Amino acid sequence: MSRSLRKSVRRLKRIEPIFALSPQAKGRVERLFNTLQDRLVQELRLAGISTPEPATVFLNGSFKDDFNARFAKPVKQTQAAWRPVPKAIDVDRICSFRYEATVGNDNAVRLGGIILDIPAGPRHRGYAKARVEVRQLIDGRWRVYYKNQLLLETTPPVVQAPLRTLRRRYRGVKTGEKRRMAKLTKETTSVFRV
């Protein structure tokens, strides 16, 4: 999950992150690891175990039961800590690929070889030259938004293609600049060829 996606989910769910940067939080983790590391090595040595397979059996068996009996503490709060997702939040929109695109004069968005025809808006309004947000959902559907208003939603494809991000074109790059960039990439790839 990308950093921006986590950030948008936290913002929509009104979740304030609490980072484990305090000495108390660090000490708790270090104490746990220190306990496991010191005790585990000695227990494995006393049991005469030196290979991974018997060590796994030992860990999931008697060592785990003994460790939990010594160090486990009862839970302070038994209620669930998660909150249900509010109905106003569109989880599909949050967990999707996001692209910016410009609507063409034919009221269609072209993105990575895909053409999305946008239906006419209120009073037969067209969206030519408008910047829109295009989303590819996890199930393969496409959505087009203009100023947070849903303009188009496609049906899921019959044959599910693997999800991947689409390549973005460089916007605002002049033709001479494109040629120079292409020449530069050719030169660098020929330098690194083996």
N, C-alpha and C positions, 0 to 999 in steps of 0.2 A: 504494500500500500504506500503510495507516494506521500511525501510530506504535505503537499498542498491538499490532497484528498483527506488526510487525517485532520488537517487544520479546518477544512470546510465542514467536516462531520462534527468536530468539536464545537464549532461556532453555531451550527444549526441545532445541535442538541443542548447547547448552553452548558458545555462541560469545561470546567477549568482544570487544566493539567496541573498535577502536583509532581514535580520532578524529584527523584530520590537523590538530591544533592546535599542533604543535611548529614551531619556526622552520625546522627542516631540511625538513619536509614542505612548508611554505608556500614556502620558497625554491626547492624543486625545481619546483613548479608555476609559480611566477612566472618562473623562468628559462626554462622551456619556452615560456610565453606571450610573454615578451619576445623570445625567439629568433624565434618565428613571426611576431610582429607586425612587428618591425623588418625582418627579411629578406623577408617576404612583400610588404610594401608596395613595397619597392625593386625586387624581382623583377618585380612586376606593372607598375611604371612603366617599367622597362627593356624589357619585352616589348611595351609600348604597349597594354596591356589596361586598359579602363576600364568594361566592362560585365560583368554576372554570367555570362552563358553562356560566353564565351571564358575567363573566369577559372576556371570549374569544369573545363573541359577542360585548362587549363594546370596546375591544382592536381593533378588525378588523373593527369597524365602526367609530364612531365619534372621539375617542381618536387618532386613527392613522391619520385621515384627519387633525385634529387640530395640531397634533405634526409636521406633514410634512409641513403644511402651515407656522408654526413658525420657524422651524429649517432647512428645506431643502435648499440646495444651488444648483445652476445650474452646470451642468457638464462642466469642463474646456475643455476637449477633447472629441469630439463626435466619432472619428474613433475607430475601434475595436483594442483592445490591444493584441489580440492573433496573433500568427504567424502560417502559414501553416506548416505542417510537411514536411521537405525536402524528396525528393524521395529516397535519399540514406539511410534513416533510416528505418529499418525494425521494425515497431511497434509490430508486432506479436512476434518477437524474444524478444523484451524488456519485454512485458507483458506476460510472460510465466514462468512455473516452470523450474528451471535449475538444472541439475544433471551432475556430472562427472562420467565417467565409463571407463572401459578398454575393448577393443575389444577382444573377445575370439579367439582361434585358428581357429574356423570355420567361422570367419569374421562376427560374430554376437555380438550384445550387449544385455546382460540380465540385466533387471532393474525391480525390484518389480514384478516378475512373467511374465513380457512381454519380448518377444524376438524380436529384431529388426535386420533383416538380411541386412547387408550393401552390396550393389552391388560392384563388382570389380571396382577398379579405373582405371586410364589411364595405358595402357600396361598390363592389367590384374593384376594390383597391389592389394595386400591384405593389410588390416589394422590390422592384428593380433598384439596384445600387445600394440596397440596405445591407448593413453588416449584421449578420445573424450568428447565433450560437448553434452549432450542430453537435448532437450527441449520438454516439453509438452505444447502445445499451448492451448489457452482458448477454442477453438472449439473441442479439443480432438485429434488433429493431433500430430504426433511426428516428430521431426527433429533431425538429428545427424550431428554435425559439427566437422571437424578436421582442426585445425589451421584456423578457420573462413571460411572454405570452406564447403558448404553444400554437405553432402554425401548422405543423405536419407531424404525423406519427405513422410510420409504416408498419406493416404486419411482419411478424417474425419470418425469416426465410425458411423455405421447405427443407433445403439442404443447409445444414449449419456449417458455415465456413469457420476456420479458426480465427479467433479475435486477435487483432494486432493493431498497433497504432499506424496511422497512415503517415507517409512522408509529407512534410510541409514544404511548400515552395517559398523561395526567398521573395518577399514583397519589397517593392521599391528599389530593386536592383536594376540598373540600366543595362542595355544590351551589351555594350562594351565591357562593362564590369562582369557580366556573366561569362563572356568569352575569356577574360583574364582569369577568372576563378576556375573555369574549365581547364585552361592551359596549365595553371598552377597545380591543380589536382593531378593532371596527367604527368607533369614533371615529378611530383612527389611520389606518385605510385611507381613510376619507372625507376626512381632512385631506390625504393625499398623492395623491388622485385628480387627474388633470389634465383 
